[in-house]
Every structure is written in structure tokens, then in C-alpha cells.
Amino acid sequence: MWALANIAGEDDLTFRDTILEEGVLQDIVRNLCRPPKRNLYTRTAVWLLSILVRGPEYPPFEIVNGK
């Protein structure tokens, strides 16, 4: 997740959108719904989520929605 956050955080939003298109968002949310493994895992997952859904151009809703 750390590596994906670094890649998605680049100025080129193409990387962020590509990661979202691969379904990573749904996997992260699914893993966060399970009992927490440890605090670092949760913090890294939330950090990655915040990067994946931020602007300046927000990702297409269809990608974030998972449909």
C-alpha cells in the first residue's frame, strides 16, 4: 500500500486513475472492514485512500464507485 500511495501521489493523475481502474479501492475497503491487524496498516490504508480520492481533478465516479 505504501508503494501504491507513492505512485498515486505523483502529479500525473494518470497513475492514480490506473490504480483505481485496477480495483485497488475495493480491496482496501474490504480489508479495512476486517478486524485491524495493527495501527500502521490502518494508517497506511487511510493515507492511500485519501490520495486516491483527492483532486484537483477528482477521479471519475464510475471508477471510485466500483461499477
Residue pairs with C-beta under 8 A, 6 or more apart in sequence:
1 28
1 41
1 44
1 45
1 48
2 44
2 48
4 19
4 24
4 48
5 44
5 47
5 48
5 51
7 15
7 19
8 15
8 16
8 19
8 48
8 51
8 52
9 16
9 51
10 16
13 57
13 59
16 51
16 52
16 59
17 59
17 60
17 63
19 52
20 52
20 59
20 63
20 64
21 63
23 66
24 52
25 49
25 52
25 63
25 64
25 66
26 66
28 45
28 48
28 49
29 49
31 45
32 42
32 45
32 46
36 42
52 59
52 64
53 59
53 64
